[in-house]
Amino acid sequence: MKKKLKLADFEKTFFYSDSHNDLALLEFVTNPVVVNGDKILLKKAQEKNWPTLNLK
C-alpha cells in the first residue's frame, strides 16, 4: 500500500513565484523564493527577508 504524502512529511519545501497572487503558498513553505517579482511581492519579500532573483 502506498503512503499518501503530506507537506508535513518534508523537512524542506521550496516555492518560486513572481506574483503576489502566490503569497499564501510562499508563506506556507520553508524556503520561499521570489523571481522577477511584481511590486507588491517584492515589498513583502523585503519585509520577510526572503531571497529574490531578478533574471531580466
C-alpha positions in Angstrom: 0.0 0.0 0.0 1.3 3.4 -1.0 1.6 6.1 1.7 0.0 9.4 0.9 2.5 12.2 1.4 1.6 15.4 3.2 3.6 18.6 3.3 4.5 17.8 6.9 6.4 14.8 5.7 9.0 17.0 4.1 11.8 18.7 6.1 12.3 21.4 3.4 9.9 22.8 0.9 10.6 25.3 -1.8 8.3 27.6 -3.8 9.3 30.0 -6.5 7.0 32.8 -7.7 6.8 36.1 -9.5 3.3 37.2 -8.3 1.7 38.4 -5.1 -1.2 36.1 -6.0 1.0 33.3 -4.6 1.7 34.9 -1.2 -0.3 32.2 0.6 1.9 29.5 -0.8 5.1 31.4 -0.3 4.2 31.9 3.4 3.4 28.2 3.8 6.7 26.7 2.6 10.1 26.6 4.4 12.0 28.2 1.6 10.1 30.9 -0.4 12.0 32.5 -3.4 10.8 35.5 -5.4 11.8 35.5 -9.0 11.2 38.6 -11.1 8.5 39.6 -8.5 5.8 42.2 -9.0 5.9 45.4 -6.9 3.7 44.0 -4.1 5.6 40.7 -3.9 9.0 42.4 -3.8 7.8 44.6 -0.9 6.6 41.6 1.0 9.9 39.7 0.3 11.8 42.6 1.7 9.7 42.6 4.8 10.1 38.8 5.3 13.7 38.8 4.3 13.0 36.2 1.5 15.6 35.7 -1.2 14.9 37.4 -4.5 16.2 36.9 -8.0 15.9 39.2 -11.0 16.6 37.3 -14.2 15.6 40.1 -16.6 
